[in-house]
Amino acid sequence: MPYLPCILQHLPGINSGWELSPCHHQIRKVDYILVYHYKKSSAGKTLARRAQHNDASLRSTKQDQPLPGKGVQLEMGESEPHMDYHEDDKRFRREEYEGNLVEAGLELERDEDTKIHGIGFVKIHAPWNVLCREAEFLKLKMPTKKMYQINQTHGLLKKINSVIQKITEPIQPKVAEHKPQTVKRLSYPFSREKEISRKDDEVRLSNLEIINNYYVFIFQGITSLLANGVYSAAYPLHDPSPFSFLSVFQLLCEEWASYGVFYKYQPIDLVRKYFGEKIGLYFAWLGVYTQMLIPASIVGIIVFLYGCATVDENIPSMEMCDQRNNITMCPLCDKTCSYWKMSSACATARASHLFDNPATVFFSVFMALWAATFMEHWKRKQMRLNYRWDLTGFEEEEDHPRAEYEAKVLEKSLRKEHKHKETDKEKLTWKDRFPAYLTNFVSIIFMVGLTFAIVFGVIIYRISTAAALAISSTPSGRSSVRVTVTATAVIINLVVIIILDEVYGCIARWLTQIEVPKTDKNFEERLIFKAFLLKFVNAYTPIFYVAFFKGRFVGRPGDYVYIFHSFRMEECAPGGCLMELCIQLSIIMLGKQLIQNNLFEIGIPKMKKFIRYLKLKRRRSLDHEEHMKKKQRYEVDYNLEPFAGLTPEYMEMIIQFGFVTLFVASFPLAPLFALLNNIIEIRLDAKKFVTELRRPVAVRAKDIGKWILLLYPCLFIPGLMAFVISFTSDFIPRLVYLYMYSENGTMHGFVNHTLSSFNVSDFQAGTAPNDPLDLVLFCRYKDYREPPWSENKYDISKDFWAVLAARLAFVIVFQNLVMFMSEFVDWIIPDIPKDISQQIHKEKVLMVEVFMREEQGKLQMLETWKDKDKKKGENCNNHSPRLSRSRSGSLSSCHSYPLDV
């Protein structure tokens, strides 16, 4: 076909993953790329150009011929007698490894005449027979000729589904894979011998399963070579195919990795087809989580609007804002602080009601049930995806040992063989890892202690700053002390959290590396545990302090608790600490999402890309000839960031899930901000995977792994929410006052009931205000204590014990009620949808029928062969009886023919 090259030159993207074979008879796909560094001499360019002319005559399918471009490197080695020993060793190891790939049936071709100076590429193509062999080895399920009908809903459910489909049609992605299917092909593990695999599945096999195959017969040895610098990178290519108007890559760019389609569903099947099941499950989980945030956001907005609508009717805040009450409060610090009026905290009290109202309790119950429903919904969605992706019978096989583990085992065996002359197979025991375990334990304790120390330092900052601002002579400055101190302290906490998050991530990876886990799966599990522990403590310690410790160990006027005998413990506002907890949670959550999750994910890759561009521009200015070359697809992909795993992506979502569920009683708008963030996050991650990262090696998986275990602590959400409502807000004290102490059944007098009195003459020496007011004889403070005119003055009153008993009773009732309702939700919603279980059973029955028919066909064919053989035997007896008697062996061999068959 002499016109084929001309056609290919005009096809878009022909230099991005497809190439002509050296014989120009067919087009081969560049399935995988190995990258290495080499020292390029001045004569290397002419040699490379000379080798490029001879590439057509060099084929890698024969073991006795060098790879295309390999002769170039040898000539260069001859022209450089002072070649570095390490470079020579790397070249030898590359040749050995590439020879093994050729023996495995792969086709290789080297390209050193590229636009990137000093970088060589090895292009790998897997022929169809190699794909079939590896697909059979991996037991990949492939569609058969047999098709069966998928069970459809009937009656009212069918009408409801049709209405939903029509309503959601504008937000469905325009891809064929996302359309509802009524029939499904029967799938069975691929076999070259059985006649159940269709010929047109070649396209599907070469698109997705080829990458899975590479994981077996390429990645067994490439990890150690990458670690030792023999190769600098190894990756499959992004595949903008030139042979279709809308390839998978182009569809993903248009229908997934675009901010303009933020309102649409994700084409999950297309993501799985291009990136594999593991990444497909991550985006499916993120999509389900984002969808489930919609009802939570709506209810949270309703709760917030209820607080806004009833703020003017809230009697406690009205009493606090009423200046006629003229309640004088005790100083917030010693000496420098003066007495202050409760009405100055009016704005804080009114703002607290927006989040601390009776609807908050309902919202807490709703969110606990929401978390349980989300878990069950994801299990069902995951099972549907397993059925759709033919993973119902998939079992993960044991991973191959990591290169670092094998190196340690080899080092141990050599050392033991040198001492005891034993050659038994060695493995690393806990004794070998004990120094690493000890280092892990000490390091984690140190980092947790560091986090606590930083939070303690922020507490000291809050106390000292509050004392400094209280000296201000302006009333407006004094009234805004709490808000100013809280906001600045939270911003400091946010900056520290963001910095420590990055530091703890690097330290967790280093601690996991020194443990030398055996497989990549073990490495990932240990890394997840360490990173989650450190980042959880880092993100939630300031919030736990405000929710459960602030204002609990203050003491009372005249007998305050001091830190280092000079800093007085800080108190909660008269309206409680819930408003401060809301500020803390909102700033940390929004700051982490905006700065760490979005700006870092966008800014850092852009910055790295810009730095690489400057370096390449500097190199190109030195070599104008290389700059004029047309860039190939594998050169473009080499400039992308390597894929670092899904751990950072899952981690930020798990931490966000904790913000949404654990302390949602203090910030009902948390689900709304999480929803807005996730809408952007999905498209941001999609764009990053398609345009900013090298294409990762597809990995089969049937679930999201250990990350699901980190979601199960949501079972403890009811208890934590109950403690927040009981001990952080004033919900329980208001109920106790309403039903036990109120004279008219209203909340009038509640503020006065929660305040105790203190005689200013009982201040300790040196702690009274420097500018005392002559008319102040008593000041008020928030606590349940006996008045100074009582016999047991300043002792804890009976009201305190009544409120404490009510708080504990509420915790017990709330936790058990919500736990029972969550268990009921778990019991009533099955993990496997009924229609999916029926389809799986139906598929098994159909598969048995297919094989029974196949066996019957084989028996009929065998019977036909036997009948034909009998007729041949009768013909032999009739036409040559003498020969048959004299040569009985010949006749017996004739009858033995069917046995041979």
Phi, psi and omega in degrees: 000086184292340183271354183297314179300323180296319179295317184294330180294333182264358178280138180290138175076018183292339178268022185232056172121354179233147180211157174284141173292158182303334181273353181062025178262336183210165178255126179256142178268132175280103187274329187209152183230134169248134184242139179216158176262146175213157179272120185258119180275174180294329178277357184292330183293316180294323178293321180295319178294324178293321180290327180297327179292331183263006183297331184292334183268356181252121179239143184268002181282349179252135186286335184273002178244145180286162176292153175302124182098345183290324178297334179295315182294325178293318179296322178295320178298323179291326181283348178239087182292340181262038179298139179297141182297319181294321178295321179294321178294318178297318179297319179296318180292325176295316180298320180294315181294316180294327174297322177295323178294321178296319178297330179285355177104002180278156177252125185240150175209133182263145178223110177250352180268067186247177182281342181266122186289131175077012182242130176248150182235139172248115180269133184240134176234133179257115178294168183298319181294328177291319177299316179298316181298313182287326176297321177291323179294320180278354181058045178289131179283131180235148178295144178256181177289335183288129178239147179220158185277133175278135182300129180251152178286157182230160174070227185294321180297323179296318179294320179296317179296320179295321178295317179297319179297320179292322181292319184270004181300321179294339182257011175271140178292147183274068177227149183293327185293340185269355180283144179296138183252142178256342178232157180218143178277141177290130183252147180206148178308133186300138178216134178283341184272325185274148184267049181247346181268133183278150182292327184282003172281358179301322181296314181295319181296318183285340182278311186252306187295338178300322180291322175298321180298322179301326181301332181274303191260002171248316188280359176296324183244349186287332183296317179292323179293324176292321180294327182269003177080010177294316170242146180267339179198156176210123185200149168282160184271147164296145195236071169284091189294134178275000187256013174213150184290325178231094178282173179300318180300315180292322177296320178296320179296322185274320188255002183221304185270053180215135179289342179289345180248030183297335183274355184266160171292157177277142173280076188299321180296324178289323177296317178294322181295327185267321186252347181101171187291322185297312178288324177299321178292325178298312181290330175294316178297316179297323178293318178296317179299318180293319178297319181291340177287343182296307178296324178296321179294319180297314179295320178298321177295320178298318179297318179294317179294326175298318177296321178294324183286331185256007184294327180282349179257002182280112186294315180302317179290327176296320178294321179292327181275348182284112182288345179291335178293327174052050180277122180264124183262153179290155182300149180276347177211171183276147173064292190286333182272146180249177175292154182218157182270140180296331181297342178290343178263024184297315183297320179296320180294318180293320179293327180297327182293336179299331183244336182252082180219171183302333180291341180296323179295315176301318181295325178295317177297317180299316183291327176295316177292325177300317180297317178295320179294321178299317179299315181291321179297321180291322178301317180292318178297319179297322178291323176296319178293322177299320178291316182293326182264012176059047180243014185295327180255015184282131176237129181290131177272161181293132181290160175284148180300145177289157182297322180295321179295315180297323179294320178293318178296318178297318178297319179293317181295321178295320179293320180288323178295325179293329183270311190247357179061037178256143183240015179295154180292127184263161171208159182279129180255179180293334177293322177293328183266000185302316176301322179291319178298317179296318178297319178298313182298312181295319182293318181293317177299318180296317183289324175295318176297323177297319178297315177298320180296321179293318177297320177297320177297322177293325177298316178299321178298317181298315183295312183292322179292322177297320178293322181291320181287334181291342179289341182305136183277344183279136179297324180295323177295321179291325182288335182260015182298312184298314182295318181296313181296316181297313183296313181294321179294321179292322178296319176299315178301318181297314180298317180295319180298316181296317180293312182294330177301314179293318180295315181294327177297316178293319181293320178298320178294318179295318179296325178289323180294321182287343174286340181053066175297154186288314185239168178296326179295316177297321179299315182294320181295317180291322178295319179299315182298312183293313182296319181293317180300311183292317182287329176295312179298319182296319185279327190256349181299313177299325181288319177297324180298311182293324185286322191236349185239328182294132179080001181269337185232049184271324189092213180214165176303133183090345179210056181282158175267132185242148173258125182059027177062017181219331182256120180278136179301140184281153183252164172278161176291161179304332179275004180100173182269002186293323179294320178294323176296323177297315179297316181299312183293317184293316182292317181293316182295310182292322179295317178297317181292318185285314186274304189284314187279328185254304182296318178295317182292331178271313188289314184296312176300321178296321180293317178297319179296322179292321178295317177297323179295319179295320179295316179295324179295323178293320178292321182294327179295335177279336183225093183291330183293318179291329180294331183279352181287154177276133186284134176274165182297320183290336174287321177296316180293330179296329180281354177279165179286141176290150179286125185255011179098172183264001183302312179298324182292313178296320187299315181294328178286324179293318177297319178296321178301323176294319177299321185288328189253318189291316185240030184292342178296334180269346183213082183296344180274001180301317177299326180294313180292327175294321178297313180298320179295318184290328176300318177287322184298320181299311181289328178294314177295321179298314179296323179293318181292327185274322189244337186255338184246151169294151182294121181286158175288126182291136181233132178282140177203148180252356176207181182269010172077218185289348181294331179295330178291331178285345176274341183293336173303352175297344174295338179267004180300315181304318180296317181292318178298320180297320178293322178297314181294320186284314191255342181261323180264175178259022183295312181291314176303325178294318178297316180299316180295320184296321186259353182238326189240342182291135182278327183245013178075017177239180181269009178295130180093001183294318182298315180295328180291328182274356182255139175254161183255151179221133177279121186295343178285350181267006175298143174293155182298129178088003180248349180290155179299147181288333180242068183292149176271131184295331184276350183274116174253326179229143172236160185250151176214154186276109177182165176254091181224161179291146180289165182292341179271005178274161178297317178257065186296141177068009173280161179294133184272173178293331179299324179299316181290327177295316179294319179297318178297319179295321179297313180295321178296319179297319179300314182295311183295313183298314183296313183292322180295312182291323178297320178296317180293323178293318177296324177295318177298318179297323182283323186280337180256110180291148180292326180252122178301146184298318182293327179291318178297323177293320180294321179296317178296318179297321179296320178296317179297316180296323180295320177297319179297317180300315182286329174296317177295321179296318179294320177297320177298320178296319179295318178297321178295321179294319177297321178297317178299320180296317179299317178297323181292322178295318179297320177297321179294320178295321177297323178295320181290323182287323187267334181219069180290324180295321181292325181291328179284324182281333182233076182293332180296324180295320180293320179295324178293327178296319180285343181275357184301313180298329178294322178294320179296000000 
